[in-house]
Amino acid sequence: MPDDILYAETHRPQFHFTPKSNWTNDPNGLVYYRGEYHLFFQHNPTGITWGNMTWGHAISSDLVHWTQAEHALHPDELGTIFSGSAVVDWNNSAGFQTGEEKTLIVFYTSAGEDPVPFTQSIAYSNDCGRSWSKYHNNPVIEHICAQNRDPKVFWHSPTDQWIMALYLDGNDYTIYRSKDLKSWDRLCDLEIPGTSECPDLFELPINGDPNDTAWVYWGANGGYLLGQFDGQVFRAETEVLKAEHGPNGYAAQTWSDAPDGRLLQISWMRGGKYPAMPFNQQMSFPVELSLRTTRDGIRLCREPIAEIGLLHHQTYQWNDCALIPGENLAPATHSQLFDIRLEIEPGKARAFGIKIRGIDLRYEGGKIAFQNTEVALDPVDERLVLQLLIDRTSLEIFGNRGELSMSICYLPEAADHPLVFYAEGSPAKVISLAVHELRSAWT
């Protein structure tokens, strides 16, 4: 089937990545090199349900428009290919470089079955990620315990070494180091209660100050620890905090070597329903991460990348107006795809909300709710700032400039419901409202 027909199906997300067909889950091997963002992903090339884990591959120049490439890694005698990460080996520390191009190196879990346990392996590319060779001496880390998996690797400049965050079992994680990406030493262990799998470890400036930073150790469900890392030990300075409050965001990972000093992240949006579609499951829209001081302390904030603006089409704009009970605001649009930006003072309104394809997004009693998910969100200086990304089968909610983020999958009714903004009880003051219709990223 031609791609233009494939990507026009009824329940195909139009600006969230999905493979052409079959099952997909965790994002893997996120790396930027020579103008290209690489997205590898857990993929079953032979079926619509989970199994036969292989690394699919897609490439983009802008994180919005993706081209699916050939599969990168297939199962072998060590097992199927579970999640992992990627780096650019700028100084050829592994010794794999054969030409002028820098080597891309991926780290993955070889998911063996008894008697061959889970181990960690690597593969490399000398042609900008178009072809891959597995290291002849895999695995580079032998089995530790249980189903240890999901290696996330990055370069730590202050100590001139590579660092790996690795999941062990339960709520337990560990950190390794290496000089050559092939021989690894274990540094320290840690626990993130209430989370498991898919670790990430990164440093960010606090409030944009490069001289004041903190480290984030991240787990698959969006639970994270803030602390300090000196190249030897991660010292947590907080209890477990939460960055993802939706039911469907999972297994997020950041891009290595992203340009312009940005730290970019994408998630698997698990648990979505896509009846009669040739694919199963989708990615989130990429977000940019920052650390900011909030009323609750320093927190990790997640906001959609500015590149969403590449898809803006028709815009409907309101400023300094009242949202009056019984007088709903309904833009004259029949689009299914939106980037909505709302700054509002709820005032004495009992509630306000937005009807999205027949489903109610509602704010009442200091909580924002959609379907079966309800999360606290308090106004800042009496105002709420919301950004909503609405696709055919997903809603991503960002509150107070990323202090709250929620990834939610939904399946709309087979009806043409209008987009409606409403208030109940008393008026709410709209400071600004921009409803941006979005083009499809596939056309």
N, C-alpha and C positions, 0 to 999 in steps of 0.2 A: 504494500500500500504506500503511495507517495507520502512524503512527510507532511505536505500541506493538508492532506486529508487526515493523517494520523493525529495531528495536533489541533484539529478542530472538533474533536468528539465532544459530546454533551458534557461529560464530567472531567474533561482534561483541564488541569490547571493551566492558565494562560500566561502567568509570569512567575510561577514556581517550577523549578526543574523537576521533570519526570523523564525516565528513560522511554524509548519508543515502545517497549513492551516488557512484560514480566515483572517479577517482584524486585523491589529495591528497599534497602534500609540505610544503615549508618553512612554518613559522608566520611570519606577516607582520603588520605594523601593530599591534603589541600596545600598547594604551593603555587607561587607566582614566579615566572621566569620569562624574560624577554617579551614583555607585553602580553603574556597569556596567563590567565588563571586556570589552574587545573583542578577539577573536581573528580575524584575517584569515588566510587560508592559500592557498597555491598549489593550484589546483583545475582539473581538466579537466571542464567541465560536460557534455561530450558523450561521454566514454569512460572505460573502466576502466583504461587505461594512460596514461603521461605524454604530454602534448601540450596545445595550445590553452590555454596558461596564462592563467588568470583569477583574480581575487581572490575566493575564497569568504569568508563572514563568519558568525561566531557570537558570541553575547552571553551573558554570565553575571553573576550578582550575587555568586557565591561561588567561582568558579573550578572548581567541581565539576559543577554542573548547567548544561548549555549548550543554547541555542536557536539553531538555524541560521536565519540571515536570508537575504534576497535577496543575490545576488552584488553586490559593490561596484564592481569595475572589470573592464571587458571589453577585449579587444584593439582597437587602433585603427590608424590609418595609420602610427604610430611603431613598432608592433610588438606582440607579446604582452606580458602584464603579469608581469614577474618579481618577485623578492622585494624587500622594503623594510620601512619602519617607519612610525610615526605619533607625533604629539605633539598636545597641547592648546596652542593659540596664545593663552595667557592674556592677553597684552597687545596682541593684534591686530597683531602686527608685520608680517604679510603683507597686512593691509588687506582681508581677505576677509569679516570678520564683518558680517552684515546685521541681526541681531536681538539678543535678549538672551542667547542661548546662545553660549558661546565656540566658536570654530571648531576643529574637528578637521582636521588636515592630514596626509595620508599621502604618503610618498616611495617611489617604486618605480622599477624599471628598465624602460624601454621596450626590449624585446628585439627590435630591428629586425634584418632580414637585409640583406645587401648589395643595393643600395649604401647603405641606411640603417643605420648602425651602432648598437650599444648606447649609450643615453643615459639620463639620470636625469630623471624627471618628478615632478610633484606633482598632487594632487587635494585637494578640501576639502569639508567638510560643515558646515552650519549648523543641522542638526536632529538632533544627538546621534548621528550616524553612520548615519542611516536612508537618506539619499540623498547622492550624491557628484557633484561637478562637477570635471572636469579643467581645469587652468589653461590659458587660451587661448594662452599663450606658451610652452608646453612645447616642448622640454626645458629644464630650468633648468641642467643641466650637460651640455655637449656631449660627444661621444665623446673619451675620453682614449687608451685603448689596448685591444686585444684585446676581451674581453667584460666590460669593467668593469661592476660591478653591486653590488646589495644594499646600498643606502644605509641607514645607521642614524643617526638624528638625535636630539639631546638639547640641552637648554638648559644653558649653562655660566654660572652666576651670577657667579662672580668676575670674568669679563671681559665680562659682559653681551652674550653673543652665542650664536647657535646653532652647534653643532658637528656635523659629519657624518663618520662613519667609512665608508670605501668600499673595496671590493675592486677590485684592478686586474687582476692576472694572476699565474699561478704562485703564489709565496708572498708576493707584494707587495700592500701595502695603502697607503692614504693617508688624510689628514685634511683636511677643508675647514671653512670658517667662513662665517657669514652674519649679517646684521642683520635681514633681511626674509624669509628663507626662499626667496627667488626669485633673488637674486644671490649667487654663491658664489666664495670665494677659496681657493686651495690653500695649505695650511700646511706639511705635512711628510709624508714617506713613511717607511715602515718595512717590515720583513720578519718574517714568522713562519715559520721553516723547518718543513716538514712539515705545513703546513695551508694551506687556501685557502678562499675564498668566505665569505659571511655573517658580516661582522665585527660586533662589539659593543664598546663602550667605556664603562666605568662606574667610579665611585669607591666604595670601601667603607671603613668604619672597620676597623681592625685590633683584634681581640679586643674589639669593641664600644666602643672609645675614639674619640669623634668628633674628638679633637684629634690623632689618629695615623691617617692614612689612606694608602691606595695605590690606584692605578688599574690596571684590568685591560683589556688589549686582547685580545679573544677571536676565535678563528677557528672555522670550521664544525665541525671534528671534535673540538672540546673542547680543543685546544691554545691556550695563552694566555701572555701576557707580563705580569709585574708591573712597575710603574714609576710614574713621576710625569708629570702633564700639567698645564701651566700656561696652557692656552688657546692656545698657539702650537706647542709641540713635545711629543711623547710621548717620554720618555727611559726606555728599558727598563732594569730593574735586575736581571733574571734571564734565564736561558736559557728556552727554551720549556718550560713545565710542562704537565701533563695533568690535566684535570678529569673528562673522560668516558672511562671505560675499557671500556665495552661496545662490541660491534660494530654496534649499531643506533642509538645516539644521534647526532643530526646537526643542524646548522643551528639551534642554540638561539638564542633571543632573549629579552631582558628587557622587562618592561612599563614603559612611560612613565607617570609620575604615580601609581604604585601608592600606596595609603594606608598610614598607620602606619609610614612609614619603611622598609618592607620592599622588598627588591630581589628580584623574582620572575621566574622563567625557565621556558620550556617549549621542548621540542625536537620535531623530527620523528623518529619511530622508524622509520627506513627499513629496507627489506629484509624486512619481515614477509610471511608467506604466509597468505592468507585464501580458501581454496578455496570456490567456489560462492557467494561473498558479493557483494552489489551494490556494495560499496565496496572500495577498495584503499589500504592504508597507514593509519597512526594517529599521534596525538600522544603524547608522554610525559605523565605526571602532572606538574603544576607543582611546582617546587622553589623554596626560599628560599635565597639566596646569602649567604655570610659569608666574611670573611677571618680565619683563626685561626693562631696559632703552633703548629706541630706539631714533632715530632722532626726533621723534614727542613727546617724553616724555615716562613715564612709561606706558607699555601696557601689556595686557594679551596675552600670546602666547600659542598656541595649537599645539602640535606635536604628531604624531602617537606613541602609546606605543611601546617600544622596542620588545615586544612579537610578532610583525609582523615577526620578524626573524625566528620564529618557523616554518613558512610556506615557507621560502626561499628554492628554488629547484635549478634550473640551473641559473647561473649568467653570464651576458655578460658585460665586463668591458673595458672602454676606458679612457686614461689619456693623458692630454697635446696634444690634436690634434685639427685640424681645422674642423669646419663644413662649407663646401664650397658650395656656390650656384650651383645647378645643379648636385651635387654629394651627394645625400642623404645617410644617414646612416640607414641601416635597419638590425637589429639583425635577425639572422636565427632562429626565434622562431614562433611557431603557437599557443602559449598560449593565453588565454584571461584574465589572472590574473597576475598583475604585482605590484611590489614595485619599482618605478623608482626614483633614486637619481641623480640629475644633478646639477653641479656647473659650471656656464658658464659666460663668459665675452661677452656680445652682441657686444661691439665695435662699428664699423660703419655699422653693418648689419642693413638693413631696418627692418627686421623681422626674427624671428626664430620660430620654432614650432614643434609639434609632431602630427602626424596623428594617432588617437586612434580609432581603429575599424571603420575607414572610416570617422571619425569626427575630425575636426581640432582644436587642442589646440594651440593658436597663441599668441606670444608676439610681440607687435609692438607699438611704440610711448609711451613707459612707461606703457603699459596696457597689462594684460593677459586676454584672452577671450576664452570661450568655449561655443558653441551654442549661446544662447542669453544673456550670462552673461559676463560682462567686468568690470574689477577692476584694479585700479592703483597699480603698484608694481614697486618701484624704486630699482635699483641696490645699493648695499652697497659696497663702495670701488670698484666700477665698475663691481661688480659681483652679479649675481643672484644665490641663492641657492633654488632649488625646490625639493620637494618630492611629488610623485604622487602615490596614491593607486587606482588601476584600477580593478574593479570587472565587472561582466557581465552586470550590469545595473547601475553602479555608478562610479563616479570619485571624489576623494577627493584631493584637491590641497593645499599644504602647502608651503608658500613662505618665504624665509629668516628666516629659522628655527622657523617657527610658527608665525611670525609676521602677516602673512596673512593666513587665512584658508577659504576654499570654499568647500561646500558640494553640489554636483550636481548629479542628476539622469539623465540618458539618456537611450534611447532604440536603440541599434545598428541595422544596416542593417543586413539582413540575407545573409551575404557574408563573406568570409574569407579574411579580409583586413590585410595587413602587418602593423607592427609597424614601423613608419618611422620618422626620425629626419631630419629636413631641415633648411636651412638658405636662405635668400633672400637679394639681393643687394650687400652685401660684406660678407666675412667669419665672423663667430663667433667662439671664442676660447673656446673649451671644456676643462675645468680644470680637471673635472672628471665626468664620467657617468657610473653608475651601473644600469643595467636592471636585476632585480631579478624576474624570473618566480616564481609564488607561487603555492603551492599545495592547494587543497581544504581543508578547515577545517572540512568538513563532511566525509572525507574518512580516 
